[in-house]
Structure formats: C-alpha cells, structure tokens
Amino acid sequence: MSSAKQDFNAGQSHGQGQAKTEEWIASTKDTANAARNKTASAAQSVEESAQQGRDQSAGFIQQTGEQVKNVAQGAVDSVKNTLGMAEKK
C-alpha cells in the first residue's frame, strides 16, 4: 500500500504544481496585457501632445510670417514715400 500512497501523493503534488504553474502563466499574461494597454495609452497621449505642439508651432510661424510681411511692406512704403514714388490718393 505504501507504493500506492506514494503514487497518489506524487500525482497530487504534480497536479498541484501544474495548477500553480497555470495560475502563474495566467497572472503573467494579465500583467503583460495591462502593461501593453498602459503603453498604448501613453503612446496615444504622446501623439496627441505632439500634434498639439505641431499645431501651435504652425500658428506661431504663420503669425510671424504675417508680421514679417507687414514690416517689409511698411519699409517699402517708407522708401517710396522718401523717394517721392508713393501712390497719390
């Protein structure tokens, strides 16, 4: 009977070990999925921030371009006035 009991105990230990292994694998998969979701969320946030920065930069560049254009036009008008070439209104 001793051999049967040893076989039973060995089988029981093997079953318990297998169950623990399956629990560990499931836990590891859950952790990996959570990490993947957090990484995807962080990447989305970075992309949105980058797009917002690009939009702000584009607006700033457009404003600066308009200001440079206006200053240049003012300089041209000033030179025309000084040389007497300004359009008469």
Residue pairs with C-beta under 8 A, 6 or more apart in sequence:
77 86
80 86
80 87
